[in-house]
Amino acid sequence: MTLAAEGQPRPRRCRGCPKLLTDPVSIARGYGPECAKRRGITTPAPARIPSRDGGHVPGQTTLTDLEEP
């Protein structure tokens, strides 16, 4: 099981126990961290963006390219 589907109401209380949910990830999945762990519910890891070294990207315009001669 993963995060709640779009458009569905997001519960403020855990579906597994009466605790109030305060963390946005817990609210999105409907279970607190303890109940989610007991049920084997996982949250997808956020997408990782590779770091860039600040180098030139072919076809990219720079600010110096926009200067008038």
N, CA, C and O atoms as a printed pandas DataFrame, in Angstrom:
     atom_number atom_name residue_name chain_id  residue_number  x_coord  y_coord  z_coord
0              1         N          MET        A               1    0.847   -1.174    0.000
1              2        CA          MET        A               1    0.000    0.000    0.000
2              3         C          MET        A               1    0.893    1.238    0.000
3              4         O          MET        A               1    1.950    1.251    0.632
4              5         N          THR        A               2    0.461    2.275   -0.713
5              6        CA          THR        A               2    1.257    3.500   -0.786
6              7         C          THR        A               2    0.415    4.694   -0.387
7              8         O          THR        A               2   -0.573    4.543    0.331
8              9         N          LEU        A               3    0.787    5.866   -0.837
9             10        CA          LEU        A               3    0.092    7.094   -0.463
10            11         C          LEU        A               3   -1.361    7.083   -0.928
11            12         O          LEU        A               3   -1.715    6.375   -1.870
12            13         N          ALA        A               4   -2.207    7.882   -0.253
13            14        CA          ALA        A               4   -3.626    7.982   -0.606
14            15         C          ALA        A               4   -3.768    8.537   -2.021
15            16         O          ALA        A               4   -2.952    9.343   -2.467
16            17         N          ALA        A               5   -4.798    8.102   -2.711
17            18        CA          ALA        A               5   -5.030    8.551   -4.081
18            19         C          ALA        A               5   -5.438   10.025   -4.109
19            20         O          ALA        A               5   -6.019   10.544   -3.156
20            21         N          GLU        A               6   -5.119   10.680   -5.220
21            22        CA          GLU        A               6   -5.489   12.085   -5.388
22            23         C          GLU        A               6   -7.012   12.233   -5.312
23            24         O          GLU        A               6   -7.754   11.376   -5.792
24            25         N          GLY        A               7   -7.457   13.316   -4.711
25            26        CA          GLY        A               7   -8.878   13.607   -4.641
26            27         C          GLY        A               7   -9.600   12.966   -3.465
27            28         O          GLY        A               7  -10.739   13.333   -3.177
28            29         N          GLN        A               8   -8.975   12.024   -2.783
29            30        CA          GLN        A               8   -9.605   11.409   -1.625
30            31         C          GLN        A               8   -9.278   12.227   -0.389
31            32         O          GLN        A               8   -8.176   12.764   -0.277
32            33         N          PRO        A               9  -10.233   12.330    0.555
33            34        CA          PRO        A               9   -9.952   13.086    1.776
34            35         C          PRO        A               9   -8.805   12.454    2.557
35            36         O          PRO        A               9   -8.702   11.230    2.643
36            37         N          ARG        A              10   -7.962   13.282    3.116
37            38        CA          ARG        A              10   -6.806   12.792    3.870
38            39         C          ARG        A              10   -7.147   12.800    5.349
39            40         O          ARG        A              10   -7.513   13.838    5.901
40            41         N          PRO        A              11   -7.027   11.648    5.992
41            42        CA          PRO        A              11   -7.397   11.559    7.407
42            43         C          PRO        A              11   -6.413   12.309    8.296
43            44         O          PRO        A              11   -5.221   12.384    7.997
44            45         N          ARG        A              12   -6.925   12.862    9.390
45            46        CA          ARG        A              12   -6.077   13.534   10.371
46            47         C          ARG        A              12   -5.746   12.605   11.528
47            48         O          ARG        A              12   -4.874   12.912   12.342
48            49         N          ARG        A              13   -6.424   11.487   11.607
49            50        CA          ARG        A              13   -6.147   10.485   12.635
50            51         C          ARG        A              13   -5.685    9.215   11.938
51            52         O          ARG        A              13   -6.116    8.900   10.829
52            53         N          CYS        A              14   -4.801    8.499   12.610
53            54        CA          CYS        A              14   -4.261    7.260   12.061
54            55         C          CYS        A              14   -5.391    6.249   11.851
55            56         O          CYS        A              14   -6.282    6.121   12.692
56            57         N          ARG        A              15   -5.348    5.544   10.739
57            58        CA          ARG        A              15   -6.346    4.516   10.461
58            59         C          ARG        A              15   -6.123    3.261   11.297
59            60         O          ARG        A              15   -7.012    2.416   11.394
60            61         N          GLY        A              16   -4.939    3.132   11.904
61            62        CA          GLY        A              16   -4.631    1.941   12.689
62            63         C          GLY        A              16   -4.796    2.130   14.186
63            64         O          GLY        A              16   -4.908    1.154   14.928
64            65         N          CYS        A              17   -4.813    3.387   14.638
65            66        CA          CYS        A              17   -4.976    3.686   16.064
66            67         C          CYS        A              17   -5.565    5.102   16.175
67            68         O          CYS        A              17   -5.661    5.797   15.164
68            69         N          PRO        A              18   -5.953    5.535   17.354
69            70        CA          PRO        A              18   -6.604    6.842   17.473
70            71         C          PRO        A              18   -5.659    8.053   17.524
71            72         O          PRO        A              18   -6.112    9.164   17.799
72            73         N          LYS        A              19   -4.359    7.862   17.265
73            74        CA          LYS        A              19   -3.427    8.985   17.378
74            75         C          LYS        A              19   -3.651   10.025   16.287
75            76         O          LYS        A              19   -4.017    9.699   15.158
76            77         N          LEU        A              20   -3.424   11.279   16.652
77            78        CA          LEU        A              20   -3.536   12.388   15.712
78            79         C          LEU        A              20   -2.294   12.423   14.836
79            80         O          LEU        A              20   -1.173   12.307   15.331
80            81         N          LEU        A              21   -2.498   12.585   13.525
81            82        CA          LEU        A              21   -1.379   12.659   12.583
82            83         C          LEU        A              21   -0.989   14.117   12.378
83            84         O          LEU        A              21   -1.844   14.968   12.129
84            85         N          THR        A              22    0.312   14.400   12.484
85            86        CA          THR        A              22    0.791   15.769   12.289
86            87         C          THR        A              22    1.798   15.872   11.146
87            88         O          THR        A              22    1.940   16.938   10.548
88            89         N          ASP        A              23    2.493   14.788   10.835
89            90        CA          ASP        A              23    3.490   14.789    9.770
90            91         C          ASP        A              23    2.794   14.712    8.409
91            92         O          ASP        A              23    1.903   13.880    8.232
92            93         N          PRO        A              24    3.176   15.560    7.435
93            94        CA          PRO        A              24    2.521   15.543    6.123
94            95         C          PRO        A              24    2.591   14.184    5.419
95            96         O          PRO        A              24    1.643   13.799    4.734
96            97         N          VAL        A              25    3.691   13.458    5.579
97            98        CA          VAL        A              25    3.805   12.133    4.950
98            99         C          VAL        A              25    2.833   11.162    5.600
99           100         O          VAL        A              25    2.186   10.378    4.906
100          101         N          SER        A              26    2.723   11.203    6.919
101          102        CA          SER        A              26    1.784   10.328    7.622
102          103         C          SER        A              26    0.350   10.664    7.249
103          104         O          SER        A              26   -0.469    9.764    7.061
104          105         N          ILE        A              27    0.041   11.940    7.143
105          106        CA          ILE        A              27   -1.312   12.356    6.746
106          107         C          ILE        A              27   -1.611   11.838    5.349
107          108         O          ILE        A              27   -2.713   11.356    5.086
108          109         N          ALA        A              28   -0.626   11.937    4.443
109          110        CA          ALA        A              28   -0.833   11.497    3.059
110          111         C          ALA        A              28   -1.095   10.001    2.969
111          112         O          ALA        A              28   -1.917    9.570    2.161
112          113         N          ARG        A              29   -0.409    9.198    3.786
113          114        CA          ARG        A              29   -0.616    7.752    3.699
114          115         C          ARG        A              29   -1.740    7.271    4.608
115          116         O          ARG        A              29   -2.253    6.168    4.418
116          117         N          GLY        A              30   -2.141    8.094    5.614
117          118        CA          GLY        A              30   -3.253    7.714    6.480
118          119         C          GLY        A              30   -2.848    6.916    7.707
119          120         O          GLY        A              30   -3.707    6.546    8.507
120          121         N          TYR        A              31   -1.571    6.645    7.872
121          122        CA          TYR        A              31   -1.058    5.882    8.999
122          123         C          TYR        A              31    0.157    6.590    9.588
123          124         O          TYR        A              31    0.955    7.176    8.857
124          125         N          GLY        A              32    0.293    6.535   10.894
125          126        CA          GLY        A              32    1.481    7.047   11.549
126          127         C          GLY        A              32    2.651    6.110   11.288
127          128         O          GLY        A              32    2.452    5.022   10.748
128          129         N          PRO        A              33    3.869    6.503   11.657
129          130        CA          PRO        A              33    5.039    5.681   11.344
130          131         C          PRO        A              33    5.013    4.296   12.001
131          132         O          PRO        A              33    5.445    3.322   11.385
132          133         N          GLU        A              34    4.520    4.189   13.227
133          134        CA          GLU        A              34    4.489    2.895   13.916
134          135         C          GLU        A              34    3.476    1.949   13.269
135          136         O          GLU        A              34    3.782    0.783   13.019
136          137         N          CYS        A              35    2.284    2.448   13.001
137          138        CA          CYS        A              35    1.251    1.601   12.389
138          139         C          CYS        A              35    1.627    1.245   10.951
139          140         O          CYS        A              35    1.355    0.133   10.500
140          141         N          ALA        A              36    2.241    2.166   10.236
141          142        CA          ALA        A              36    2.670    1.880    8.867
142          143         C          ALA        A              36    3.732    0.789    8.866
143          144         O          ALA        A              36    3.709   -0.099    8.014
144          145         N          LYS        A              37    4.661    0.849    9.813
145          146        CA          LYS        A              37    5.715   -0.164    9.892
146          147         C          LYS        A              37    5.129   -1.537   10.205
147          148         O          LYS        A              37    5.528   -2.538    9.610
148          149         N          ARG        A              38    4.175   -1.581   11.145
149          150        CA          ARG        A              38    3.540   -2.860   11.502
150          151         C          ARG        A              38    2.801   -3.469   10.320
151          152         O          ARG        A              38    2.743   -4.692   10.192
152          153         N          ARG        A              39    2.239   -2.639    9.462
153          154        CA          ARG        A              39    1.445   -3.124    8.328
154          155         C          ARG        A              39    2.274   -3.283    7.054
155          156         O          ARG        A              39    1.759   -3.749    6.037
156          157         N          GLY        A              40    3.548   -2.903    7.098
157          158        CA          GLY        A              40    4.404   -3.034    5.915
158          159         C          GLY        A              40    4.124   -1.989    4.863
159          160         O          GLY        A              40    4.424   -2.191    3.686
160          161         N          ILE        A              41    3.548   -0.864    5.278
161          162        CA          ILE        A              41    3.238    0.213    4.336
162          163         C          ILE        A              41    4.495    1.060    4.137
163          164         O          ILE        A              41    5.119    1.507    5.099
164          165         N          THR        A              42    4.845    1.268    2.885
165          166        CA          THR        A              42    6.030    2.061    2.582
166          167         C          THR        A              42    5.642    3.324    1.845
167          168         O          THR        A              42    4.601    3.389    1.191
168          169         N          THR        A              43    6.483    4.308    1.959
169          170        CA          THR        A              43    6.304    5.564    1.248
170          171         C          THR        A              43    7.408    5.638    0.207
171          172         O          THR        A              43    8.576    5.423    0.534
172          173         N          PRO        A              44    7.062    5.937   -1.040
173          174        CA          PRO        A              44    8.099    6.023   -2.049
174          175         C          PRO        A              44    9.143    7.078   -1.682
175          176         O          PRO        A              44    8.803    8.150   -1.182
176          177         N          ALA        A              45   10.391    6.769   -1.930
177          178        CA          ALA        A              45   11.466    7.727   -1.667
178          179         C          ALA        A              45   11.366    8.873   -2.670
179          180         O          ALA        A              45   11.007    8.650   -3.826
180          181         N          PRO        A              46   11.678   10.087   -2.244
181          182        CA          PRO        A              46   11.628   11.201   -3.193
182          183         C          PRO        A              46   12.653   11.004   -4.307
183          184         O          PRO        A              46   13.710   10.407   -4.106
184          185         N          ALA        A              47   12.314   11.516   -5.472
185          186        CA          ALA        A              47   13.222   11.406   -6.611
186          187         C          ALA        A              47   14.509   12.166   -6.319
187          188         O          ALA        A              47   14.482   13.280   -5.795
188          189         N          ARG        A              48   15.614   11.561   -6.659
189          190        CA          ARG        A              48   16.906   12.205   -6.441
190          191         C          ARG        A              48   17.307   12.940   -7.704
191          192         O          ARG        A              48   17.219   12.402   -8.808
192          193         N          ILE        A              49   17.739   14.151   -7.531
193          194        CA          ILE        A              49   18.202   14.953   -8.657
194          195         C          ILE        A              49   19.725   14.920   -8.632
195          196         O          ILE        A              49   20.334   15.291   -7.628
196          197         N          PRO        A              50   20.338   14.485   -9.707
197          198        CA          PRO        A              50   21.798   14.423   -9.705
198          199         C          PRO        A              50   22.396   15.820   -9.601
199          200         O          PRO        A              50   21.866   16.780  -10.162
200          201         N          SER        A              51   23.493   15.919   -8.883
201          202        CA          SER        A              51   24.137   17.224   -8.752
202          203         C          SER        A              51   24.882   17.554  -10.037
203          204         O          SER        A              51   25.333   16.674  -10.771
204          205         N          ARG        A              52   24.993   18.828  -10.276
205          206        CA          ARG        A              52   25.704   19.280  -11.471
206          207         C          ARG        A              52   26.952   20.018  -11.050
207          208         O          ARG        A              52   26.997   20.633   -9.985
208          209         N          ASP        A              53   27.934   19.953  -11.870
209          210        CA          ASP        A              53   29.194   20.615  -11.551
210          211         C          ASP        A              53   29.234   22.064  -12.021
211          212         O          ASP        A              53   30.257   22.731  -11.864
212          213         N          GLY        A              54   28.149   22.562  -12.590
213          214        CA          GLY        A              54   28.129   23.939  -13.075
214          215         C          GLY        A              54   28.757   24.081  -14.445
215          216         O          GLY        A              54   28.976   25.198  -14.913
216          217         N          GLY        A              55   29.046   22.977  -15.089
217          218        CA          GLY        A              55   29.679   23.003  -16.399
218          219         C          GLY        A              55   28.714   23.419  -17.498
219          220         O          GLY        A              55   27.522   23.614  -17.258
220          221         N          HIS        A              56   29.245   23.549  -18.697
221          222        CA          HIS        A              56   28.466   23.963  -19.858
222          223         C          HIS        A              56   27.569   22.812  -20.329
223          224         O          HIS        A              56   27.981   21.652  -20.347
224          225         N          VAL        A              57   26.357   23.157  -20.701
225          226        CA          VAL        A              57   25.429   22.195  -21.262
226          227         C          VAL        A              57   25.257   22.558  -22.734
227          228         O          VAL        A              57   24.901   23.695  -23.042
228          229         N          PRO        A              58   25.503   21.617  -23.655
229          230        CA          PRO        A              58   25.384   21.928  -25.087
230          231         C          PRO        A              58   24.006   22.492  -25.420
231          232         O          PRO        A              58   22.982   21.941  -25.015
232          233         N          GLY        A              59   23.995   23.608  -26.170
233          234        CA          GLY        A              59   22.747   24.233  -26.586
234          235         C          GLY        A              59   22.153   25.187  -25.572
235          236         O          GLY        A              59   21.134   25.817  -25.854
236          237         N          GLN        A              60   22.751   25.313  -24.405
237          238        CA          GLN        A              60   22.231   26.197  -23.371
238          239         C          GLN        A              60   22.712   27.628  -23.605
239          240         O          GLN        A              60   23.887   27.853  -23.896
240          241         N          THR        A              61   21.802   28.590  -23.479
241          242        CA          THR        A              61   22.140   29.991  -23.624
242          243         C          THR        A              61   22.624   30.535  -22.291
243          244         O          THR        A              61   22.047   30.236  -21.245
244          245         N          THR        A              62   23.683   31.333  -22.328
245          246        CA          THR        A              62   24.194   31.955  -21.118
246          247         C          THR        A              62   23.873   33.436  -21.139
247          248         O          THR        A              62   23.453   33.966  -22.168
248          249         N          LEU        A              63   24.064   34.106  -20.023
249          250        CA          LEU        A              63   23.805   35.542  -19.966
250          251         C          LEU        A              63   24.743   36.320  -20.877
251          252         O          LEU        A              63   24.352   37.342  -21.442
252          253         N          THR        A              64   25.962   35.851  -21.024
253          254        CA          THR        A              64   26.891   36.564  -21.907
254          255         C          THR        A              64   26.492   36.429  -23.377
255          256         O          THR        A              64   26.860   37.278  -24.189
256          257         N          ASP        A              65   25.754   35.393  -23.731
257          258        CA          ASP        A              65   25.273   35.243  -25.101
258          259         C          ASP        A              65   24.216   36.298  -25.441
259          260         O          ASP        A              65   23.991   36.596  -26.614
260          261         N          LEU        A              66   23.579   36.853  -24.432
261          262        CA          LEU        A              66   22.497   37.808  -24.653
262          263         C          LEU        A              66   22.986   39.249  -24.734
263          264         O          LEU        A              66   22.214   40.143  -25.081
264          265         N          GLU        A              67   24.255   39.487  -24.419
265          266        CA          GLU        A              67   24.799   40.848  -24.470
266          267         C          GLU        A              67   24.883   41.331  -25.902
267          268         O          GLU        A              67   25.196   40.567  -26.816
268          269         N          GLU        A              68   24.601   42.601  -26.083
269          270        CA          GLU        A              68   24.694   43.171  -27.422
270          271         C          GLU        A              68   26.140   43.549  -27.706
271          272         O          GLU        A              68   26.854   43.957  -26.790
272          273         N          PRO        A              69   26.598   43.424  -28.969
273          274        CA          PRO        A              69   27.996   43.753  -29.289
274          275         C          PRO        A              69   28.322   45.221  -29.206
275          276         O          PRO        A              69   29.462   45.615  -29.453
